[in-house]
Amino acid sequence: MRPVTEHEIRTSFVNCSKGEAKRLGLPKDFADLPWDDLDFLGWRDPGAPERAYLVAERDGRLVGIALRKASGASRGFISRSMCSLCLTTRTGGAVALMTARRTGEAGRQGNSVGQYLCDDLDCSLYVRGKKRSVAGGEFEESLTPEEKITRMQTNLHAFLDKVAR
């Protein structure tokens, strides 16, 4: 991903108001992000832990979506979950159901799209082997890193398309 500015991020959002985009908290490490290793910029709002944001390039333009982490009761046991973008299997709640309000009339009617995503939204770093799950649960795959990146980008674009549909 190419480096982007705060203004580009705030004007890229398609499923929230301009006011909401103006108020959202940027990543704490924004100045030091590893842009060359990112397929999208994803982060949790430092001031509101149930909120998250994802900004990606799609068809030559930046598309930002606001996400909300679904709340749920703890099951009391360790479960495995798989991120629907990078297909990393993780334990200990490191994958969370996040919902995005749909764009247009569907969003105004309250429709949303849910996806299981890495809680830290560092999918790009997981598929490149730059970050590993602390809790474990990763499986060996026969795909090359380039094939994993392509698969994740395909899944990401499908998710963005569902939100904008």
C-alpha positions, 0 to 999 in steps of 0.5 A: 500500500502506498503511504496515505495522509490523514486527510486522504484517510478521513475523506475515504470513508464510504459508510459513515458521516463526514463528522464521524470520519473527522472524529475518528482516532488514527493509529497511535503509530501512524507516522511509523507504519510499514507501508510496504508490508500493508495491503490495507490500513486497519486499526482499532480506535484508541479511544473506543475499543469497539470501533475499528477502521479499514482503508484500502485501495480499490479500483484506483481509489481509497475506500475506508469502512468503519467497523464495529466489533460485535460484543459477546459473552465469553464461552469460558473455553479457548476456541479457534477462529479463522480470519475471513481475510487472511485465513489465519487461525487464531485462539484466545479471542484474537479473531472477532466478528466485526460489522460494517454498515452498508452504503446507500439506502441499505445502510440507512435502513440499518443493514450491515455486513459481518466478517470474522477478522483478526482483532488487531487487523494486522492481516498483511503482516500475518500473511507475510510472516512479519507477525505471528500469533502469540496464542499460536494456532497457525497451520502450515500451508503449501501456498507461497507468501505471494499466493497468500497475499493474492488470496487475502487481497481477493477476500478483502475486495470481496468484503469491500464490495459487499459493504458497497453493494 
